[in-house]
Structure formats: structure tokens, C-alpha cells
Amino acid sequence: MKKRFIVLIALLVTIPLVLYMWWSQALKPVDPTNTEAVSFTIESGEDSRTISDKLFKANLIRSPVAFYLLSRFGGYGRKIQAGEFHLTPSMSMHEIANSLTIGTMDVWITIPEGWRREEIALKLAKELNIPETEFLKVAKEGYLFPETYQVQKEATVSVIISMFQNEFNKKITSDIFSKAQKRQLTLDELITIASLVEREGKHDSDRPIIASVILNRLNQNQKLDIDATVQYALGYQANQKSWWKKDLTLDDLNIDSLYNTYKNPGLPPTPIANPGLASIQAVVDAPTTEYLYYISDDNGTIHPAKTIEEHNANVAKYLNK
């Protein structure tokens, strides 16, 4: 009994001592003499366990378990940011954990589908200090692909434009090109129609129908009569603090602009917004229909019609007009 008691006491003393020594070693730098910076990226949504493993594989920490425990119970976990960081093997685990909560070199910029380039310019000015006028000089409407981007804080206008172009080129595949060619659409025509679909459709399920109506009217040389083109022509509405005016008037529909598809046949001169992939895909995959009209109800759901009589009935039914 006495021997068992002595063994128990020895274990109670030894185990905490071993843990303390392990913990002390784990917190130390991997290499105190190596001050060469290593680029380390944390993707949006990565958890502490994943980050711990990545740090260990990058030879920046001694133990992934220790870093996980430190971030989990040391108050760092919820403060760690996504982005790119410059770390060195000479940093202690505490220094690395702290660095991941502050001083990220990157920011995450989300560009929603359907924004026009002026809206994007304002966001970049606010978050990256990119001058709006410089960006607008080179930004091509329709080709600023909507996505969430990881961007360096010191990024220049040319870097930003290249970022959009690369994403656009990645998403617009050869399959999309091939389908557009079968519809006898140039790339500019495809993106312009997709921008109309993007602004006119609220639900992805409605976008192919909207696309089919636009294509049918173009094939029959009918004016498109699309509100979104008038909104684009009207520009910024100071009283609504929006680039897209609500509740268009008859005077609005008569605005003298090449973008006004109530007055001018065919497509507007350029895209009116930057469409997402769903709207682009809706154009090349548009179903064959006889629809020439559609209205959007209060919930944003599209109701198509083949004739003006059906269309007027939809207006009376869904818009109470």
C-alpha cells in the first residue's frame, strides 16, 4: 500500500512537470535565429485546428496541439483574421498568435452580383483607398466579375483590374463561349444581355425565362423595354442614395439616352452592370419559349406572357394595375 502511495505521489508530481516542460518548449520559437519572413495565408472560414496544422507544416510552430490549445483557451481563436501575414520562425507561439489577430496584409472584398462599376469604385475607395476616378478610367462595365477577393492593402489600380480580369477569364469557360457562338452572340453581347438578366431577375430560377424573353424580342426586332436600362441611364439618385432609382415615372421612361431601351431598339451600348455566373449561364442555356413579356411581382417572382393580352392580365393580377 505504501509503495502504491509513493508511486501515485510521484505521478502527481511528474505529470504536471512533464506537461509544463512540454508547454514551455512548445511556446518557444522554432528557430530564434531565423528572421526570414514567411508568407502565411488564412482563408476565410478556416478554424483553429486547420490553422494550427498549416502553421506546423510551414515550420512556424513547434506543436499544432499547443497552438490549438493556445488559440482555443488563450483568447486568440475568435480574433484570428483571414488574410495574408508575414511570419518568421524566430517568433514565439504567442507572437504568432497575436500577429494573426492584427496586422493582416490583405483585406477581403466582396463584390455583389449586379453592381455597376461606380458602386465597385466606391467600395474600393473606402476599403483600399483606391481613387474612384483612377479606377473608373480603366474599369470596363460588365467585366468586373462579382466574387469575394483577397486583396493586398497596398494594391494598385492595375493590380485590381487584373484581379477582376483573371477571375472573369477563369469563370467564362470554353463551354460558355461555345454556347454563345451557337446563339450567334459575341462576348460583349453575351455579357450585356447577362447584365440585363442580372438586374431584372431576383431569383436564379427566373433568369433563364428573362433571358429567353430578351433573346426572343431581339430576334423579332422588338424594343426590349427594360426598366433596368433606364435606371442605368438615370444614374445616381441622391435622395434615395442609390444608383438604381425605384418607381420609374413616365418622364424617366422618356429619357434621351442610348441606354433607354424604351426608345432605342436592340441592346444598350454596353453592359449596365456586372453579372454573376448564374445570369451568364442563363443566357447561353436559355430555354426555347414563345414568351415576349414578363412582369415581376412584389416578391420578385417573374410572370411571363406570350401576348400583350396575357401580359396585361398578369399586370392586373400581380401588380393590381
N, C-alpha and C positions, 0 to 999 in steps of 0.2 A: 504493500500500500504506500509505504514511504517513498519507494523508487518511482511509482507512478506519479505521485505528487511532485516529485523533483522534475520528472520529465515534463509534466504539464506546465510547471513554472518556467522551465527552460523554453518551452514552445511559446508561451505567452510573452516572453522577453525577446526571443529570437525572431519570431514572425514580424512583429512591428518594426524591429530593427532592419530586417531584410527589406521590408516594404519601403521604409524610409530611405534606405540606401538606393534602392531601385528608383524611387521617385526623384531623389536628388540628382541621380545620374541622368534620368530621362529629361529633366528640365534644362540640362546644360546644352550648349551649342554642339552641333555635330562636329564642327571644326573651327575653333576660336580664331585660327589664323587665316581662314579663307573668307575674304571680304568681297569676293566677286559676286555681283548681283545675278540672281536667277529670276527669270520672268515666270510668275506663277499665276495661273488663271482660275478663278472660281466662277463656274457657270451659275446662272440664275436657277434657284431651286435645289442646289446641292446641299446635302445635310452634313452634319459634323463628322459622321463616320466616313463618308466619302472623301471629305476634305482631309481628314486625318490620314487616310490611306495614300492620297495623292501627295501630301507633304512628305510622307515617309519614302515613297518611291522616287521623289525628287531629291532625296538625301538632304532634306532641310530640318528634319526632326529625328530624334533617336528612337522614339516609340509611338506608333499610331494609337495604341491603347492609352498611353499617358496623355496625348493631345486630346483624344476624345473625352477623357475624364476631365481634363482641364477646361475644355470648351463647354462641356455639359454641366459641370458643377462650379466652374470658376467665374461664371458670369459673362463669358465671351460668346457663347453659342448663338444667341439671338441678335448679337451685334455684328456678327461677321457679314461682310458685304460681298456681293457679286462684283467681279471686275478683274482687272489685271494688276498684279502687285510685283514690286521688285524686292526680293528677299535674299538674304545671304546665309550660308552655313555657319557664319560666326554669330548669328543671332540666337539668343536663348529661346526656349519654347514660349515663355511669357512675352518676349519681344515680338515673336512671330504672331502669336495670337492677337496681341494688341494692334499690330500693323494691319491685320486683316479686318479690323473694325474701323480703321481710319486710313486716310491717305490713298484710297484706291486711285489708280492712274486712269481708269476708264469710267464711263457712265453708260447706263443702259437707256437707249432712246427708242420709244415705241411710236411708230408712225401708223395711225389707223387707216383702214381702207376708206377710200373716198375723199380724203383730204386733197385740197388744191395746194399748189406749191407755195402760196403765200402763208397758208396755215403751217406748213412744214418749216418755212423760213422763220416764222415767229418762234416756234418751239426750239429750233436750233440756236436762235439768238439768245433765248432765255437759259438754255441748259449748257450750251457750249460757247457762248459769246461769239457766235459766227454772225458777222454783219448781214442783215437781211438783204440789203441792196447787192452785196457781192454774190450771195447765193442765188438770188433771182436772175442775175445776169447770165448764169450758166445752167440753171436748173431747167430741165425740159419737162413740161407738164405731161403726165401720163407714164413717165419712165422712172419715177421715184418710188421704187417698189415698197409697198406697205409691209413692214416687218418690225421686229424688235432687234435692234442693233447694239452691239457692244462697241463703243467708240472712245478713242483716246481723248482726254480733256483738251489736249493741245492740237487736235485735228484741224487741218486747213480745209478750205472750201473744196479744193481739188480732191483731197482725200475723201471727203464726204460724198462728193459726186461719184467718185469711183466706187465707193461702197454701195451706193444705190444701183449703179450700172451692173456691178458684179452680181448682185442679188437678182436683178431683173434677168440677166443672161442665164443665171442658174435655173430660174423658175420657168422661163419661157423655153420649153424643150423643143426638140425637133418634131415631136409628135404634134405639138400645138401649131408649129409652123406649117406642117404638112396639112393639117385640118383647115387652117386658114386659107392656104393656097387652093384647096379643093372648093372653098367657098368664094374663090377669086377675090380674097381680101389681102391687101398689103398689110404690113405690120402696123403702120400708122392707122390704117382704117380699123384694124382689129382692136387696137388699144383705145381708139376714140369711141368705138361702139361699146367696148367694155366699160369705159368711164361713164357713159350714159346709163348703162345697166347698173353700175355700182351706185350711182346717185339716185336712181329711180326705184331700185329694189331694196327692201328691208330684210327680206328672208332669202336665204340661198335657194330654197325650193322654188321661189318665184322668178329667179333670174333667167333661167332658160326660156321661160314664156315671154318675158320682156324682150329678150334678145330676138326671139322669133318674130315678134311684132315689129321691131325696128328693121330687121332684115326684110320682112315682107313689104313694109312701106317703102324701103329703099328700092326694092326690085320693081315696085309699081310706080316709082317716081312720085310718091306722095310725100308731102311735108311731114316731118317727124312730130311736130307739135309737142315737144318735151319741155316740161317746166324747168328741169334742172339746167338746161342751156340758157334760159332766161335768167335764172339765179346767178349763173356764172357771169353773164354779161353785166348784170347789175352791180356785182362786186360787193365790197364790204358795206354792211348795214350798221352804222354807228349806234342807232337806237336799240338794235337787237344784239349788238356786239357779236355779230356773226357774218361770215362770208356767204351764207346761204339764206336769202330772205324767205320768210314764211308768208303764206297767204298772199300770193301774187294778185295784182289788180289788172284790170283791162289795159290800163296805161302801161303797166310793166310788160304785158304781152306784146305791146306795140313798139317796144324799144328798138331804136335803129342800131342794130348790131349784127355782124356776120354770124354771131353765135346764137341769134334768135331763130330757132327752128320753127317758130310760128310764122315767120315771114320769109325765111330762106329755105329752099329745097336742099335735100342732101344732108351730109354730115357737117357739123361745125368745123372751122379751120383746123382746130387742134383738139386733143382730149380736154375735157373740162375738169378732170380730177385724176387721181392716181388709183387705178383699180387694183383690187386684190386678185388672187389666182382664181377664186370661185367665179368672179364675174368674167374673167378672160376665158375660163373653161366653158362658161355658159354660152358664150358667143360661138365658139368652134363646135360645141356639142348641141347647139340649139335644135329643138325638135322641129319637124315639118308640120306647120299648122296653117290654118286659114285666118288666124287672128290678125286684125288690123288696128285694134284698140285695146286699151286697158285702163282701169282706174284703180287707185289704191285706197282702201277703206281706212277708217280711223285706227285700225290695228296694224296698218302697213301691209295687209294682205292684198295681193293683186287679183282683180277680176277681169278676165279678158273677154273680148267680144269679136265676132266676125263682121257684123254690120253696124252701121251707125244707130239703127233702131235698137239693137241689143245693147249697144254702149250706153245710149240714153236711158234705157231701162235700168242698167247697172248703176248709173249715176243717181237716178231717182231712188233706187233701193238701198244703196250703200252709203250715199252721201246726203240723202234727203234733200235733193235739189230738183 
